[in-house]
């Protein structure tokens, strides 16, 4: 039991501790985990990506050209909640644990062990897994190359279910990011600033969206091979003090029948640029990414 604290400085200390505990609760769910507390790192020319076993072998942290762009506060990957139920997926276990059926790592085509603290360097690292999230089978592919991260999720419904919420992807970008931009399929450009009010920004189905951090001069792009048809908040940034988290909500309060299949994919790339020209740099990177895909220079 914590005693009542009268001294102002002591009370301030208590508030700080409570704030830290609250932030920690955003990253770690209590109880059983979907895998061991192992962290495996892959490094390529521009990227350093950590994968965590207790997050169901999703991302733990992302660095681009030596600087952290997405941290350990907040989960990545897919989370799902049936109507009226609680979260399942990655580090969330309130409604059940994501059950890993198989997972493999290869680096430049060579099998690698998912050993705690292992660091693998190469030009193309691939983690592939199959897991169960309640009534959903998830086939996940995470690929890290010299200059991009590719994520593809394929899902199959094993029994009739009403989905309350399903986020296909989550990326907790650092709270130092200040602005975002996006392009819709019709070419319309949307943009805005962050104010840490806890609201969701964007709420659309863009071809791509990017975010800028003036502290490390990094712009990070999320480019969708097929724009995701969202429901609920659709593609949105959760504008909080602890992160500016990019969500892709593809289902909200929707009934799916047994045997239904669907998939989602995203490509993450970065560019180092200044505050005055970052939006143009993001647009150029999006155009370049599309060209690389068409020429099969970026391939899953």
C-alpha positions as CSV (number, residue, x, y, z in Angstrom):
1,X,0.0,0.0,0.0
2,X,1.3,3.5,-0.9
3,X,1.0,5.9,2.0
4,X,-0.5,9.3,1.6
5,X,2.3,11.7,0.7
6,X,2.0,15.3,2.0
7,X,5.4,16.8,0.9
8,X,5.0,18.5,-2.5
9,X,8.3,17.2,-3.8
10,X,7.4,13.7,-2.7
11,X,4.0,14.1,-4.4
12,X,5.7,15.2,-7.6
13,X,7.9,12.1,-7.4
14,X,4.8,9.9,-7.0
15,X,3.2,11.6,-10.1
16,X,6.3,10.9,-12.1
17,X,6.3,7.2,-11.1
18,X,2.6,6.9,-11.9
19,X,3.2,8.5,-15.3
20,X,6.0,6.0,-16.0
21,X,3.8,3.1,-15.0
22,X,1.1,4.4,-17.2
23,X,3.5,4.7,-20.2
24,X,4.8,1.2,-19.5
25,X,1.3,-0.2,-19.5
26,X,1.0,0.9,-23.1
27,X,3.8,-1.4,-24.1
28,X,3.5,-4.5,-21.9
29,X,0.4,-6.6,-21.1
30,X,0.6,-8.7,-18.0
31,X,0.2,-12.5,-18.1
32,X,1.3,-15.2,-20.5
33,X,3.0,-14.2,-23.7
34,X,2.9,-15.6,-27.2
35,X,6.6,-16.4,-27.2
36,X,9.9,-16.1,-25.3
37,X,11.3,-12.8,-24.2
38,X,13.9,-13.0,-27.0
39,X,14.9,-10.0,-29.1
40,X,16.5,-10.7,-32.5
41,X,18.0,-7.9,-34.5
42,X,18.5,-7.7,-38.3
43,X,20.7,-5.1,-39.9
44,X,20.9,-4.0,-43.5
45,X,22.5,-1.0,-45.2
46,X,19.9,1.6,-44.0
47,X,17.8,-0.3,-41.5
48,X,18.1,-1.9,-38.1
49,X,15.0,-3.8,-37.0
50,X,14.4,-5.6,-33.7
51,X,11.9,-8.5,-33.5
52,X,10.5,-9.7,-30.2
53,X,9.3,-13.2,-29.3
54,X,7.0,-12.0,-26.6
55,X,5.3,-9.7,-29.2
56,X,4.6,-12.8,-31.4
57,X,7.7,-12.1,-33.5
58,X,6.6,-8.7,-34.6
59,X,8.7,-5.5,-34.5
60,X,10.2,-4.3,-31.2
61,X,12.0,-1.2,-32.6
62,X,12.9,0.3,-35.9
63,X,16.0,2.4,-36.7
64,X,16.6,4.2,-40.0
65,X,20.2,5.3,-40.9
66,X,21.2,4.9,-37.2
67,X,18.3,6.8,-35.6
68,X,15.3,5.3,-33.9
69,X,12.1,6.1,-35.8
70,X,9.7,3.8,-34.1
71,X,10.2,2.7,-30.5
72,X,9.4,0.1,-28.0
73,X,6.4,1.9,-26.5
74,X,3.4,0.4,-28.3
75,X,2.8,-2.8,-30.3
76,X,3.2,-3.5,-34.0
77,X,1.5,-6.0,-36.3
78,X,-2.2,-7.1,-36.1
79,X,-4.5,-7.0,-33.2
80,X,-8.1,-8.3,-33.2
81,X,-11.1,-8.1,-30.9
82,X,-14.4,-9.9,-31.5
83,X,-17.5,-7.9,-30.9
84,X,-17.8,-7.3,-27.2
85,X,-14.4,-9.1,-26.6
86,X,-10.9,-8.0,-25.7
87,X,-7.7,-7.7,-27.7
88,X,-5.7,-10.6,-29.1
89,X,-2.5,-10.3,-31.0
90,X,1.2,-9.3,-30.8
91,X,1.8,-8.3,-27.2
92,X,-1.9,-8.0,-26.4
93,X,-3.4,-10.9,-24.5
94,X,-6.4,-9.4,-22.7
95,X,-8.7,-11.6,-24.9
96,X,-6.4,-14.5,-25.5
97,X,-2.9,-15.2,-26.7
98,X,-1.8,-15.2,-30.3
99,X,-0.8,-18.8,-30.8
100,X,2.4,-19.2,-32.9
101,X,2.2,-22.3,-35.0
102,X,5.5,-21.8,-36.8
103,X,8.0,-19.1,-37.4
104,X,11.2,-19.0,-39.4
105,X,14.0,-16.4,-40.0
106,X,16.3,-16.4,-43.1
107,X,19.0,-13.8,-43.9
108,X,20.1,-13.8,-47.5
109,X,18.4,-17.1,-48.0
110,X,20.2,-18.8,-45.0
111,X,18.2,-20.1,-42.1
112,X,18.9,-18.4,-38.8
113,X,18.1,-19.2,-35.2
114,X,15.7,-16.9,-33.2
115,X,18.2,-16.8,-30.4
116,X,18.0,-14.0,-27.8
117,X,20.3,-11.1,-28.5
118,X,21.3,-12.5,-31.9
119,X,22.3,-9.9,-34.5
120,X,22.2,-10.8,-38.2
121,X,23.6,-8.7,-41.0
122,X,22.7,-9.0,-44.6
123,X,20.8,-7.5,-47.6
124,X,17.4,-9.3,-47.2
125,X,16.1,-10.8,-43.9
126,X,12.7,-12.5,-43.8
127,X,10.6,-13.6,-40.9
128,X,7.6,-15.7,-41.8
129,X,5.1,-17.0,-39.3
130,X,1.7,-18.7,-39.1
131,X,-0.4,-18.0,-36.0
132,X,-3.9,-18.2,-34.6
133,X,-5.7,-15.2,-33.2
134,X,-8.9,-16.5,-31.9
135,X,-10.9,-17.5,-35.0
136,X,-8.4,-16.0,-37.4
137,X,-5.4,-17.7,-39.1
138,X,-2.6,-15.2,-39.7
139,X,0.1,-15.8,-42.3
140,X,2.6,-13.0,-41.8
141,X,5.7,-12.0,-43.8
142,X,8.1,-9.4,-42.6
143,X,11.0,-8.6,-45.0
144,X,13.9,-6.1,-44.3
145,X,16.0,-5.1,-47.3
146,X,18.7,-2.5,-47.7
147,X,16.2,0.4,-47.9
148,X,12.7,-0.9,-47.1
149,X,10.5,-3.0,-44.8
150,X,7.8,-5.0,-46.4
151,X,4.9,-6.4,-44.4
152,X,2.2,-8.7,-45.7
153,X,-0.6,-10.3,-43.7
154,X,-3.0,-13.0,-45.0
155,X,-6.0,-14.0,-43.0
156,X,-8.5,-16.8,-43.0
157,X,-11.6,-17.0,-40.8
158,X,-12.0,-20.4,-39.2
159,X,-15.5,-19.9,-37.8
160,X,-18.3,-17.3,-38.2
161,X,-17.3,-14.2,-36.2
162,X,-18.4,-10.6,-35.7
163,X,-15.2,-8.5,-35.6
164,X,-15.4,-5.6,-33.3
165,X,-12.0,-4.2,-34.4
166,X,-9.2,-5.4,-36.5
167,X,-6.0,-3.4,-37.1
168,X,-4.0,-4.9,-39.9
169,X,-0.9,-2.9,-39.1
170,X,0.3,-0.6,-36.3
171,X,3.5,1.5,-36.3
172,X,4.2,3.6,-33.2
173,X,6.2,6.5,-34.7
174,X,8.1,8.6,-32.2
175,X,6.3,11.5,-30.5
176,X,8.9,13.9,-31.8
177,X,7.2,13.7,-35.2
178,X,5.4,17.0,-35.9
179,X,3.5,16.6,-39.2
180,X,2.0,14.1,-41.6
181,X,1.0,14.0,-45.2
182,X,-1.0,11.5,-47.3
183,X,-2.2,11.0,-50.9
184,X,-5.6,9.6,-51.7
185,X,-6.1,7.3,-54.8
186,X,-7.6,10.3,-56.7
187,X,-4.4,12.3,-56.2
188,X,-5.8,14.6,-53.4
189,X,-3.1,15.5,-50.9
190,X,-4.1,15.6,-47.2
191,X,-1.8,17.0,-44.5
192,X,-1.8,18.1,-40.9
193,X,0.1,18.7,-37.7
194,X,0.2,16.8,-34.4
195,X,-0.9,18.4,-31.1
196,X,-0.8,15.3,-28.7
197,X,-4.5,15.7,-27.9
198,X,-5.3,12.0,-28.2
199,X,-7.4,12.4,-31.4
200,X,-7.1,10.3,-34.6
201,X,-5.7,12.2,-37.6
202,X,-6.2,11.4,-41.3
203,X,-9.1,8.8,-41.1
204,X,-9.0,7.9,-44.8
205,X,-7.8,5.2,-47.3
206,X,-4.6,6.7,-48.8
207,X,-2.2,5.3,-51.4
208,X,0.5,6.4,-49.0
209,X,1.2,8.5,-45.9
210,X,4.3,9.9,-44.4
211,X,5.4,11.5,-41.1
212,X,8.3,13.8,-40.3
213,X,10.5,14.1,-37.2
214,X,12.6,17.4,-37.2
215,X,14.6,16.0,-34.2
216,X,16.4,13.4,-36.3
217,X,15.5,14.8,-39.8
218,X,13.8,11.5,-40.8
219,X,10.6,11.2,-42.9
220,X,9.0,7.8,-42.8
221,X,6.7,6.6,-45.6
222,X,4.0,3.9,-45.4
223,X,3.1,2.9,-49.0
224,X,0.3,0.5,-49.8
225,X,0.5,-1.8,-52.8
226,X,-3.3,-1.7,-52.8
227,X,-4.9,1.1,-50.8
228,X,-6.6,-0.5,-47.8
229,X,-10.4,-0.3,-47.7
230,X,-10.8,0.7,-44.1
231,X,-13.6,0.9,-41.6
232,X,-13.9,2.8,-38.4
233,X,-10.9,5.1,-38.1
234,X,-9.6,3.6,-41.4
235,X,-5.9,4.7,-41.8
236,X,-5.2,7.1,-38.9
237,X,-2.5,8.5,-36.6
238,X,-3.3,8.2,-32.9
239,X,-2.0,11.6,-31.8
240,X,-0.7,11.0,-28.3
241,X,2.2,12.2,-26.1
242,X,3.8,8.8,-26.1
243,X,3.7,8.1,-29.8
244,X,2.0,9.1,-33.0
245,X,0.8,5.7,-33.9
246,X,-0.2,4.7,-37.4
247,X,-3.2,2.4,-37.5
248,X,-4.8,0.6,-40.4
249,X,-8.3,-0.5,-39.3
250,X,-9.8,-2.7,-42.0
251,X,-12.7,-4.1,-40.0
252,X,-15.1,-2.5,-37.5
253,X,-18.3,-4.2,-36.3
254,X,-18.4,-6.5,-39.2
255,X,-19.6,-10.1,-39.5
256,X,-17.4,-12.5,-41.4
257,X,-18.3,-16.1,-42.3
258,X,-16.2,-19.2,-42.0
259,X,-13.7,-19.5,-44.9
260,X,-13.5,-15.8,-45.6
261,X,-10.0,-14.8,-46.7
262,X,-8.4,-11.3,-47.0
263,X,-5.0,-9.7,-46.9
264,X,-3.2,-6.4,-46.4
265,X,0.3,-5.2,-47.3
266,X,2.4,-2.2,-46.6
267,X,6.0,-1.0,-47.5
268,X,7.9,1.2,-45.1
269,X,10.7,3.4,-46.4
270,X,12.6,6.4,-45.0
271,X,14.4,9.5,-46.3
272,X,16.7,11.9,-44.5
273,X,15.6,15.5,-45.3
274,X,15.1,18.9,-43.8
275,X,11.9,20.4,-42.4
276,X,11.4,22.8,-45.4
277,X,11.5,20.1,-48.0
278,X,10.4,16.9,-46.3
279,X,6.9,16.8,-47.9
280,X,8.4,17.0,-51.4
281,X,10.9,14.4,-50.4
282,X,8.1,12.1,-49.2
283,X,6.2,12.6,-52.5
284,X,9.3,11.7,-54.5
285,X,9.9,8.6,-52.3
286,X,6.3,7.5,-52.9
287,X,6.7,7.9,-56.6
288,X,10.1,6.0,-56.5
289,X,8.5,3.2,-54.5
290,X,5.7,2.8,-57.1
291,X,8.3,2.7,-59.8
292,X,10.4,0.1,-58.0
293,X,7.3,-2.1,-57.5
294,X,6.4,-1.9,-61.2
295,X,10.0,-2.9,-62.2
296,X,9.9,-5.7,-59.6
297,X,12.9,-4.1,-57.8
298,X,10.9,-4.3,-54.6
299,X,9.3,-7.7,-54.2
300,X,7.7,-9.7,-51.4
